[in-house]
Amino acid sequence: MNKTTQAILLTLVVSIGIGARLSILGWLFFLGIGSALLFGISHLIVQFYSMNYLAKNENKSSLLIILSHLSFLGIFLFQSDFDDSRSYSVLGHTFGVESEILNSIGFPIVGILIISFIIISFIIVKKARRNKVSGNNVKYIVPSVFASLILPLIFINVLYANKDLQRTKELETTGEFNSINRALKNSESAEIIKINPYQTRITSFPLEIMELPNVKIIDLNGQQISTIPDGLNKLESLEVLNLLDNNIAEIPKSICDCENLKELRIGGEIQRFPDCLKTMKNLKHLSIQSPYSNELLDDLREFENIETAHFYLKSDDVDFSLMTDEETKENFKNSKKFDKEKWEEIKKETGLKHKY
């Protein structure tokens, strides 16, 4: 096996082995990092030390190279790790072939492979020393070592991107989409739009949602939306609208045209309710997150069909350490407290129940 092929194969094997192991770092993360450093460095040293001999004796050495790489890969792929909920085999996690058998036989196999790796490495080094074949390998060593540091990170990112895509596709079979663009490509099957705020930040309500005729749930929690557009009534199947942790300034009257709306969750600077909202026949739950929640509580008496509600204050973070006057600090804190007494009184009057 010539030197170029050896270097490429070595780089790929080291990158895949280390990348696969480091893609799982649970409670045994020290073992994972330790084995990556120990066996990764050892494998690079052995292979580069013996490169000239292995290149000269191609036919005889190819089997040794293959066995060495397979034992190296096996050390990482058959390792297991675990978190608070379950255990994971590296092989199963990487290639999606999870099974209890892999978890149970992993450690014995790793032990056998470590012994095999040591024996094969010893044989290779011994043969290389005995034959003393010389040659300049710097042009292979430097790029291979550099690539072996970078490629595992790329491998991990690709692995997780692929797993995320697979989970997304599985979720989409249930009608739930976390991408509006993907939902538009499957507009008839999209029933739930749920955008993760930690992955995608939205500053305005996506009007493209109006093109999804069968949407029942819109969950845009934790975004930066300030207005609710007219035209939601086009979504005749809409049952749940979740816009908590946003910057909504006003609930528009047009939302009352969503006749099948059952749950409305709004967060922002809401100061009043449109009168038509109070008479919506199918609206059963109302969640309001606003600095004016205590004042809005009184309006709950006028809602005709609400069964459950959740009101809480939304206020900017305040550094109380900057307030030197204790009375001012206490008054400010009290002004930011939810009026539980008023809520209990309204519950008794209306029969409303608290629901998150």
C-alpha positions, 0 to 999 in steps of 0.5 A: 500500500503506497504512502498516499493511500496509507495517509488517506486511509489512516486519516479517515479511520482516526477521524471516524473512530474519534468522531463517533466516540466523541459524538456521545459524551455522557457520564463516561465522557472522561473515558471517551476523551481519554481513549480518543487521545490515547489510541488516536495518538498511538495509532498515528505514531505506529502507522507513520513510524512504519509507513516506509516499511508498509509501503515497500512490502505492499502485498505482505503489509496490506493485511496488517494495515487493515487489521490494525485499522479495524481493531482501532475502529472497533475500540471506539465503535463498541464502546458504550456510554449512558446518561440519566435515562438510558445507555448508548452504544457508539455503533448504535448511536452513529449508524442508528442500529441501537439494540440491547445486545450491542450495549451488553456485549460492548465492553468485552468486545472492546477489551478483546479489540484493545488486546488485538490492537496492541498485538498488531501494533507491536508486530508492525513496529517490530517488522519496521524496525527490523527492516529499517526502510528509510524515507521522508514522510513529513509531507504525509504526517503534517496534513494527516495530523491536521486533518485528524484534528479537524475531520472529527468535528466535521463528522460530529456536526454531519452526524447530528445534522443527519439525526436532526433531519431524521427526527424532523422527518419522523415528526412530519409524519404526524403533521408537525413541522418545525420549518415553515419552508418544509411545511409549505412543501407539504401544505396539505399534511401540515397540521402543527407549526412549532418553531424552536426559538433556540434554533430560529428567531422570528421578528414578525408573524410569518404570513406564509402560514396562511397558505397552510389550509389544515393547520390546527396549532401554531406555536411561535412561543419565545419569538420577537413578534410584535403584531398579529396579522389580519387574515388568520380566519383563512385558517379554518381549522386553527384551534391553538395559537401560542404567542407567549414570550413575544412582544404583542402590543394588541390583540386584533379584532380579526382574531375573533373571526377564527371561529374554531379557536379553542386556546389563545396564548399571548405574551407582550404588552397587552392592555385590553381585550377586544369585546368580540373575544369575550363572546367567542363560542369555542374559546375555552382557554386564555393565557396572558403574559403582560405587565398589565395582567393584574388589571386584565384579570377583571375582564375574565368575568365578562368571558362567556365560554372560558373554562381555564386561564393562566395570567402572569406578569411580564416585566423587564429584568431589574437589577435591584442592587442598583436601588439604594432606597429600601422602600422604593425597592420593596414597592417596586417588587410588590408592583410586580407581583401577581394579584393572587387574591384577585385571581382566587376571587375571580375563580370563585365567581366564575368557576374558572380553573388554572391551567398552564 
